[in-house]
């Protein structure tokens, strides 16, 4: 009779141990799922931020390129005007010399 009680007790202890292991495994699995979900959410948030930064960079680059073109055009117009004045002045000087 004692042997049967000891065997039953041992079986109960083993069952309890298995139950604990299963519970721990399930908890661990749930924790990993939560971790993964949080990781994905953070990654998605990071990706969105990166996308916004890249978009702003592209827009910034386009703006800078546009401004650079405007400056270049302005500079070229100034150069052209200067050349025209120089040509006009030299032409006038030649006419004055011919007149003298």
KAFENLIN-V293292 format. One record per pair of residues at least 12 apart in sequence whose C-alpha atoms are under 8 Angstrom apart, sorted by the first residue. I is the first residue (numbers start at 0). GAP is how many residues later the second one is. Records with the same first field share a line. If there is no record, write none. Layout:
I: GAP ; GAP
//
This chain:
none
//
